[in-house]
Structures are given as structure tokens and as C-alpha cells.
């Protein structure tokens, strides 16, 4: 983590519950989540996770490197050259 800052999911859930009780905000899933969809040319994986704001870029980089490393070590042929690779934050 960043310095001595440690984020616990239970703390985040408690804080989010206070926000949803105080404001008209929809409850959200706070645990990490992966969804899969199809477009015309590819299978699209969306990864959502909570991260300390100072670690956003580093966390995204580590996750992407781990995914690519695992893909290229898989016993199947993986071809990324024809697939548009869109890595974006939302």
C-alpha cells in the first residue's frame, strides 16, 4: 500500500453505507469484479476494483502486466495484434 495507509473493504463498505443513507445514491458492489462481453471483433473483459487514489496508475499497470504475462504463458496461442486493445479508466 501507500505508506501506512491501508484500505480495508469493511471500512469502505461502512463509509459507502453512510453515503447511501445520507444521499440519494444507488448502492454499489464494492468487491473486485470482472465482466465479459462481446463486440464485433473481440471478447471484452472489464475489471473493476477499489484502489487507493494515489496508487491508481501503479495498480492498473501491475494488473495489466500480470494479465498479459499469464496470457502469453498459457498453453494456447494468443494473438493481440489484430485486436484493438483499449485500456481506459472510468
C-alpha positions in Angstrom: 0.0 0.0 0.0 0.9 3.6 0.1 2.9 4.4 3.2 1.0 3.5 6.3 -2.4 3.9 4.6 -4.3 0.6 4.4 -7.7 0.3 2.9 -10.0 -2.5 4.2 -13.1 -3.5 2.4 -15.1 -3.5 5.6 -14.2 0.2 6.2 -15.1 1.1 2.7 -18.4 -0.7 2.9 -19.2 1.2 6.2 -18.4 4.5 4.6 -20.4 3.8 1.5 -23.4 2.8 3.5 -23.3 6.2 5.3 -23.2 7.9 1.9 -26.1 5.9 0.5 -28.1 6.7 3.7 -27.4 10.4 3.6 -27.7 11.0 -0.2 -29.9 9.5 -2.9 -27.1 7.3 -4.2 -27.5 3.8 -5.5 -25.7 1.1 -3.6 -22.7 -0.3 -5.4 -20.8 -3.6 -5.5 -17.5 -2.8 -3.8 -15.7 -6.1 -4.2 -13.5 -6.6 -7.2 -15.4 -7.7 -10.3 -14.7 -9.0 -13.8 -17.4 -8.9 -16.5 -17.2 -10.3 -20.0 -18.9 -9.0 -23.2 -18.6 -9.5 -26.9 -18.1 -6.9 -29.6 -17.7 -7.4 -33.4 -14.1 -8.4 -33.2 -13.2 -9.5 -29.7 -14.1 -10.7 -26.2 -14.0 -7.7 -23.9 -13.1 -8.1 -20.2 -13.9 -5.3 -17.8 -12.1 -5.2 -14.5 -13.5 -3.1 -11.6 -11.7 -2.8 -8.3 -11.3 -0.3 -5.5 -7.8 1.2 -5.1 -6.3 4.0 -3.0 -6.3 7.0 -5.3 -2.6 7.6 -5.0 -2.0 4.1 -6.4 -4.4 4.1 -9.4 -1.8 4.2 -12.1 0.6 1.7 -10.5 -2.2 -0.7 -9.6 -3.6 -0.6 -13.2 -0.1 -1.2 -14.6 0.5 -4.2 -12.3 -2.8 -5.8 -13.1 -2.3 -5.4 -16.9 1.3 -6.8 -16.7 0.0 -9.8 -14.7 -2.8 -10.4 -17.2 -0.5 -10.2 -20.3 2.1 -12.4 -18.7 -0.4 -15.0 -17.9 -1.9 -14.8 -21.4 1.4 -15.3 -23.1 2.3 -18.2 -20.8 -1.0 -20.0 -21.5 -0.7 -23.3 -23.5 -2.8 -21.7 -26.2 -1.9 -19.3 -29.0 -2.9 -15.7 -28.0 -2.9 -13.1 -30.7 -3.3 -9.5 -29.7 -2.0 -8.0 -33.0 -5.5 -7.8 -34.6 -7.5 -6.9 -31.5 -7.8 -3.2 -30.6 -6.6 -3.0 -27.1 -8.4 -0.3 -25.1 -7.2 0.3 -21.6 -9.2 3.1 -20.0 -10.3 4.3 -16.7 -13.9 5.2 -16.0 
